[in-house]
Amino acid sequence: MASYDGNPQDYEGLIQSGYEFRLGDYLKRGWAIFQENIGGFIGYIIVFAIISMVINGVASLLGFGNEFLTFIMQQVAGIPVAGLGAGFLLVAHKIARNEEHEFGNFFDGIKDMVQLWLGSLVAGLVASIPIFIGMYLAIVSEVFEWIGMMLDPTALTENSTEIMARLTEMAPKIGLYGGLGLLLTLVIATLYSFTQPNILFGRLKFWDAMEVSRKIVSQKVASFILLTFVLFISLIAVMAVFGGLTAITGSIGLGIVSGLVIVGFVLAFAGFATCVNYAVYEDIVLNNVSGGMDEKIDEIGSD
């Protein structure tokens, strides 16, 4: 059984003293880690996606058509998925420490799946509060009616024209309150971005991992969001280049090739982004917290 004997007090020095956020260095470090096992990261992304779809599919079948039971089964299915999702960080950690690793190490997060799932679930619930409040403020007097319609597919189909008209009328309020709610949700989700590695490497229980993450990330939350934005824009830019090239040439063959290249790039980019996130945690937490790494990690890929 996995043990969680990490001490949240070990992070107080870092929280009190603060840290520098070196965005460019994290991108370079993330790439250096990623290129050590590109095939492994891409392969596991595919395996992870397939396993997740199978698990969620089985969970839906076990719901036997009952919405509440299906919801419960999907939450249960999320437990092993949370453990499997941690594999990217675990392998990145082994590469960063120059340790031997194999494809099977991607599955090592299973032993921490309950704590990882709890951290993901609770952080997700907390982060979603602003968006729900925003949408409530946008449709205040009709909130229960809308909830009823959303839960009734038949009503949505039969009254689609009326629903679209009402949505158009409420669009300004939905845009304002919903937009503000979404922004706050993004900020809160970012605050908890160290929850997973705090569980894996700090051996903290999920709530302590969340609180430590919030206290550390809150000092530079704008920088964390900027990093996410940079990664997102980079992904969109490359996809746009291939998509634009296909549109200009009008070639079906080129379109197929571009589509395959885009899919491959998205898979590779997902692995790279995980390694960048690890690089952030490594620099800010692992290299600074008492009881962390025994010695400085050598730069991977350096001459």
C-alpha positions as CSV (number, residue, x, y, z in Angstrom):
1,M,0.0,0.0,0.0
2,A,1.4,3.4,-0.9
3,S,2.4,5.6,2.0
4,Y,2.0,9.4,2.2
5,D,4.4,10.6,4.9
6,G,5.3,13.9,3.2
7,N,5.3,17.0,5.5
8,P,3.6,20.2,4.2
9,Q,5.9,22.2,6.5
10,D,8.9,21.2,4.3
11,Y,7.5,23.7,1.8
12,E,7.3,26.7,4.1
13,G,10.8,27.9,3.3
14,L,10.0,28.0,-0.4
15,I,6.7,29.6,0.2
16,Q,8.2,32.3,2.4
17,S,11.3,33.0,0.2
18,G,9.6,32.8,-3.2
19,Y,11.2,31.8,-6.5
20,E,12.0,32.9,-10.0
21,F,9.9,31.7,-12.9
22,R,12.1,31.1,-15.9
23,L,9.7,30.4,-18.8
24,G,12.4,30.0,-21.5
25,D,14.5,27.7,-19.4
26,Y,11.4,25.4,-18.8
27,L,10.7,25.1,-22.5
28,K,14.4,24.1,-23.2
29,R,14.5,21.7,-20.2
30,G,11.2,20.2,-21.2
31,W,12.4,19.6,-24.7
32,A,15.7,18.1,-23.4
33,I,13.7,15.6,-21.3
34,F,11.2,14.8,-24.0
35,Q,13.7,14.1,-26.7
36,E,15.3,11.4,-24.6
37,N,12.2,9.2,-25.1
38,I,10.0,10.7,-27.8
39,G,8.7,7.4,-28.9
40,G,7.9,6.3,-25.4
41,F,5.9,9.4,-24.6
42,I,3.9,9.4,-27.9
43,G,3.3,5.6,-27.6
44,Y,2.0,5.9,-24.1
45,I,-0.3,8.8,-25.1
46,I,-1.9,6.5,-27.6
47,V,-2.1,3.6,-25.1
48,F,-3.5,5.9,-22.4
49,A,-6.1,7.3,-24.7
50,I,-7.3,3.8,-25.8
51,I,-7.3,2.4,-22.2
52,S,-9.2,5.5,-21.0
53,M,-11.9,5.1,-23.7
54,V,-12.3,1.4,-22.9
55,I,-12.6,2.1,-19.2
56,N,-15.1,4.9,-19.7
57,G,-17.0,2.8,-22.2
58,V,-17.3,-0.1,-19.8
59,A,-18.4,2.4,-17.1
60,S,-21.2,3.7,-19.3
61,L,-22.4,0.2,-20.1
62,L,-22.5,-0.7,-16.4
63,G,-24.8,2.3,-15.9
64,F,-27.5,0.3,-17.7
65,G,-29.0,3.5,-19.2
66,N,-29.6,5.1,-15.8
67,E,-28.2,8.6,-15.7
68,F,-27.3,8.7,-12.0
69,L,-25.8,5.2,-12.0
70,T,-23.8,6.0,-15.2
71,F,-22.5,9.2,-13.5
72,I,-21.4,7.2,-10.5
73,M,-19.7,4.5,-12.6
74,Q,-17.9,7.2,-14.6
75,Q,-16.5,8.6,-11.4
76,V,-15.3,5.2,-10.3
77,A,-13.7,4.8,-13.8
78,G,-11.8,8.0,-13.2
79,I,-9.8,6.4,-10.4
80,P,-7.5,4.2,-12.6
81,V,-7.5,6.8,-15.3
82,A,-6.0,9.3,-12.8
83,G,-3.3,6.8,-11.9
84,L,-2.5,6.1,-15.5
85,G,-2.4,9.8,-16.3
86,A,0.5,10.3,-13.8
87,G,2.8,8.1,-15.9
88,F,4.1,11.0,-18.0
89,L,5.5,12.8,-15.0
90,L,6.9,9.7,-13.5
91,V,8.9,8.8,-16.6
92,A,10.0,12.5,-17.0
93,H,11.2,12.3,-13.4
94,K,13.3,9.2,-14.1
95,I,14.8,10.8,-17.3
96,A,15.6,14.0,-15.4
97,R,17.5,12.0,-12.7
98,N,19.3,9.9,-15.3
99,E,17.7,6.7,-14.0
100,E,17.0,3.6,-16.1
101,H,13.4,3.4,-17.2
102,E,11.2,1.3,-19.4
103,F,7.8,1.5,-20.9
104,G,6.2,-0.2,-18.0
105,N,7.2,2.7,-15.7
106,F,4.4,4.8,-17.4
107,F,2.0,2.6,-15.5
108,D,3.6,3.1,-12.0
109,G,1.0,5.8,-11.1
110,I,-1.6,3.2,-10.5
111,K,-0.3,2.7,-6.9
112,D,-1.3,6.3,-6.2
113,M,-4.5,6.4,-8.2
114,V,-6.9,7.0,-5.3
115,Q,-5.0,10.1,-4.0
116,L,-4.5,11.3,-7.5
117,W,-8.2,10.9,-8.3
118,L,-9.3,12.7,-5.1
119,G,-6.9,15.6,-5.8
120,S,-8.2,15.9,-9.4
121,L,-11.9,15.6,-8.4
122,V,-11.8,18.1,-5.5
123,A,-9.6,20.6,-7.4
124,G,-11.9,20.3,-10.4
125,L,-15.0,20.9,-8.2
126,V,-13.4,23.9,-6.5
127,A,-12.2,25.3,-9.9
128,S,-15.7,24.9,-11.4
129,I,-17.5,27.0,-8.8
130,P,-16.8,30.4,-10.5
131,I,-18.1,29.2,-13.9
132,F,-21.3,27.8,-12.3
133,I,-21.8,31.1,-10.4
134,G,-21.2,33.1,-13.6
135,M,-23.8,31.1,-15.5
136,Y,-26.2,31.3,-12.7
137,L,-25.9,35.1,-12.6
138,A,-26.5,35.1,-16.4
139,I,-29.7,33.2,-16.3
140,V,-30.8,33.8,-12.6
141,S,-34.6,33.6,-12.8
142,E,-34.6,30.7,-15.3
143,V,-31.8,28.6,-13.9
144,F,-33.9,25.7,-12.7
145,E,-35.9,25.7,-15.9
146,W,-32.7,25.5,-17.9
147,I,-31.3,22.7,-15.7
148,G,-34.5,20.8,-16.3
149,M,-34.2,21.2,-20.1
150,M,-30.5,20.2,-20.1
151,L,-31.5,17.0,-18.4
152,D,-34.3,16.3,-20.8
153,P,-32.9,15.6,-24.4
154,T,-36.5,15.4,-25.7
155,A,-37.3,19.0,-24.6
156,L,-34.0,20.2,-26.1
157,T,-35.0,18.7,-29.5
158,E,-38.6,19.8,-29.5
159,N,-37.9,23.4,-28.4
160,S,-34.6,24.0,-30.2
161,T,-35.8,27.1,-32.0
162,E,-37.2,28.7,-28.9
163,I,-34.1,27.8,-26.9
164,M,-31.8,29.3,-29.6
165,A,-33.8,32.5,-29.5
166,R,-33.6,32.8,-25.8
167,L,-29.9,32.1,-25.8
168,T,-29.4,34.9,-28.4
169,E,-31.3,37.3,-26.2
170,M,-29.2,36.4,-23.1
171,A,-25.9,36.2,-25.0
172,P,-24.5,39.5,-23.6
173,K,-25.1,38.5,-20.0
174,I,-23.8,35.0,-20.6
175,G,-20.7,36.4,-22.3
176,L,-20.0,38.8,-19.4
177,Y,-20.7,36.6,-16.4
178,G,-19.7,33.4,-18.0
179,G,-16.5,34.9,-19.3
180,L,-15.6,36.2,-15.8
181,G,-16.4,32.8,-14.3
182,L,-14.3,31.1,-16.9
183,L,-11.4,33.4,-16.2
184,L,-11.6,32.7,-12.4
185,T,-11.9,29.0,-13.1
186,L,-8.7,29.1,-15.1
187,V,-6.9,30.9,-12.3
188,I,-8.1,28.4,-9.7
189,A,-7.2,25.4,-11.9
190,T,-3.8,26.9,-12.3
191,L,-3.3,27.3,-8.6
192,Y,-3.7,23.5,-8.2
193,S,-1.4,22.6,-11.0
194,F,1.2,21.2,-8.6
195,T,-1.2,18.8,-6.9
196,Q,-0.3,15.8,-9.0
197,P,3.5,16.1,-8.6
198,N,3.1,16.9,-4.9
199,I,1.4,13.6,-4.4
200,L,3.8,11.6,-6.6
201,F,7.1,13.1,-5.5
202,G,6.3,14.9,-2.2
203,R,4.2,12.0,-0.9
204,L,1.5,14.3,0.3
205,K,-2.1,13.4,0.7
206,F,-4.4,15.0,-1.8
207,W,-5.6,17.9,0.4
208,D,-2.1,18.8,1.6
209,A,-0.9,18.5,-2.0
210,M,-3.6,20.9,-3.1
211,E,-2.9,23.5,-0.4
212,V,0.9,23.4,-1.0
213,S,0.3,23.8,-4.7
214,R,-2.0,26.8,-4.1
215,K,0.4,28.5,-1.8
216,I,3.4,28.1,-4.2
217,V,1.7,28.8,-7.5
218,S,-0.3,31.8,-6.2
219,Q,3.0,33.8,-6.0
220,K,3.5,33.6,-9.8
221,V,0.1,32.6,-11.1
222,A,0.2,35.0,-14.0
223,S,3.5,33.4,-15.1
224,F,2.0,29.9,-15.0
225,I,-1.0,31.1,-17.1
226,L,1.4,32.7,-19.5
227,L,3.3,29.4,-20.0
228,T,0.0,27.6,-20.7
229,F,-0.9,30.4,-23.2
230,V,2.5,30.1,-24.9
231,L,2.1,26.3,-25.3
232,F,-1.4,26.6,-26.5
233,I,-0.6,29.3,-29.1
234,S,2.4,27.3,-30.3
235,L,0.2,24.3,-30.9
236,I,-2.5,26.3,-32.7
237,A,0.1,28.1,-34.9
238,V,1.6,24.8,-36.2
239,M,-1.9,23.3,-36.8
240,A,-2.9,26.5,-38.7
241,V,0.2,26.3,-40.9
242,F,-0.6,22.7,-42.0
243,G,-4.3,23.5,-42.3
244,G,-3.6,26.7,-44.4
245,L,-1.2,24.8,-46.6
246,T,-3.9,22.2,-47.4
247,A,-6.5,24.9,-48.1
248,I,-4.3,26.8,-50.4
249,T,-3.2,23.8,-52.5
250,G,-6.6,22.1,-52.4
251,S,-4.8,18.7,-52.6
252,I,-6.6,15.7,-51.2
253,G,-3.4,13.8,-50.8
254,L,-1.7,16.7,-49.1
255,G,-4.7,17.1,-46.9
256,I,-4.5,13.5,-45.7
257,V,-0.7,13.8,-45.1
258,S,-1.3,17.1,-43.3
259,G,-4.0,15.5,-41.2
260,L,-1.7,12.7,-40.2
261,V,1.1,15.1,-39.5
262,I,-1.2,17.3,-37.3
263,V,-2.3,14.2,-35.3
264,G,1.3,13.1,-34.8
265,F,2.3,16.6,-33.8
266,V,-0.6,16.9,-31.3
267,L,0.5,13.6,-29.7
268,A,4.1,14.7,-29.6
269,F,3.2,18.1,-28.3
270,A,1.1,16.6,-25.5
271,G,4.2,14.7,-24.3
272,F,6.4,17.7,-24.7
273,A,4.0,19.9,-22.6
274,T,4.0,17.3,-19.8
275,C,7.8,17.4,-19.8
276,V,7.7,21.2,-19.6
277,N,5.4,21.0,-16.7
278,Y,7.7,18.6,-15.0
279,A,10.6,21.0,-15.6
280,V,8.7,23.8,-13.9
281,Y,8.1,21.6,-10.8
282,E,11.7,20.4,-10.8
283,D,13.1,23.9,-10.8
284,I,10.7,25.5,-8.4
285,V,10.0,22.6,-5.9
286,L,12.4,19.6,-6.2
287,N,15.5,21.7,-6.4
288,N,14.6,23.9,-3.5
289,V,12.6,22.0,-0.9
290,S,14.3,20.5,2.0
291,G,14.5,16.7,1.6
292,G,14.3,17.0,-2.2
293,M,17.0,15.9,-4.6
294,D,20.3,15.0,-3.1
295,E,22.3,16.6,-5.8
296,K,21.8,19.0,-8.7
297,I,20.4,17.3,-11.8
298,D,22.7,17.4,-14.8
299,E,21.3,19.2,-17.8
300,I,19.9,16.6,-20.2
301,G,21.1,16.9,-23.7
302,S,23.8,19.4,-22.8
303,D,27.2,19.2,-24.5
